Amino acid sequence: MIFDPWPKETKEDLFDFDEELNTIIKALRDPSVRLIIIKGLRRTGKSSILR
């Protein structure tokens, strides 16, 4: 469901976040990255990406 007010649980529920998700996964696997910050406007999918 795209317009659910709660954070999404599965990758299939995310809409057009492939690039952001791949960037975060790449940063998590890189041992030189010590801090990842997810920021943005309200209700833009930050919690869903984090999950």
C-alpha positions as CSV (number, residue, x, y, z in Angstrom):
1,M,0.0,0.0,0.0
2,I,1.6,3.3,-1.1
3,F,-0.4,5.8,0.9
4,D,-0.3,4.1,4.3
5,P,0.6,6.6,7.1
6,W,2.9,4.1,8.9
7,P,6.5,3.2,7.9
8,K,6.8,0.5,5.3
9,E,8.1,-2.9,6.4
10,T,9.2,-4.5,3.1
11,K,11.3,-3.3,0.1
12,E,8.4,-4.0,-2.2
13,D,6.3,-1.4,-0.4
14,L,9.0,1.4,-0.9
15,F,8.3,3.5,-4.0
16,D,11.2,4.8,-6.0
17,F,13.8,4.5,-3.2
18,D,16.2,2.1,-5.0
19,E,19.1,4.5,-5.3
20,E,18.9,5.7,-1.7
21,L,18.6,2.1,-0.4
22,N,21.6,1.0,-2.4
23,T,23.6,3.9,-1.1
24,I,22.8,3.1,2.5
25,I,23.6,-0.6,2.0
26,K,26.9,0.3,0.3
27,A,27.8,2.6,3.2
28,L,27.0,-0.1,5.8
29,R,29.3,-2.5,4.1
30,D,32.2,0.0,3.9
31,P,34.4,-0.2,7.0
32,S,35.7,3.3,6.6
33,V,32.1,4.8,7.0
34,R,31.6,5.5,10.7
35,L,28.4,7.5,10.6
36,I,25.3,7.5,8.4
37,I,22.8,10.3,8.7
38,I,19.3,10.1,7.2
39,K,17.7,13.5,7.0
40,G,14.9,15.1,5.0
41,L,11.6,16.8,5.2
42,R,8.7,15.4,7.2
43,R,6.8,12.3,5.8
44,T,9.4,11.7,3.0
45,G,10.2,8.0,3.9
46,K,13.1,8.3,6.4
47,S,11.7,5.8,8.8
48,S,10.8,3.4,6.0
49,I,14.3,3.6,4.6
50,L,15.8,3.0,8.1
51,R,13.7,-0.1,8.6
